[in-house]
Amino acid sequence: MSGLTAPWLAARLGADPVALDVRRRNWELFATRASASGDWLYPGWQFDEQGQVRPEVARVLAAAREEGVTHDEFEALLGQRVGLAGGRTMLDALVQGDGDTILKALRARR
């Protein structure tokens, strides 16, 4: 999964990189580790054209926080296939604006 570096995103949003890290730890933003450097990368799919977190992504991240999902569990959930035919992943659904599919999966963990 590729993404935007914290310094680039901070400059784009006019935010401090430390504030981005706080938002990531509070499940307000999603980031994944770059394999080579270990730096956090923020996938662009979570942002709208103005740089704001898309509403469906915010709902999903809030639900993940409430359910006590770990980062690794959430990342694995994004890669899971949707439905029996399995052509689409949870991430595909979320990117397409379908946050309900992943919300159901998060709540089914109870």
Helices and strands as residue ranges (DSSP letters): E 4-5, H 6-13, H 17-25, E 32-33, E 40-42, G 44-46, H 55-67, H 71-79, E 81-82, E 88-89, H 90-95, H 99-107
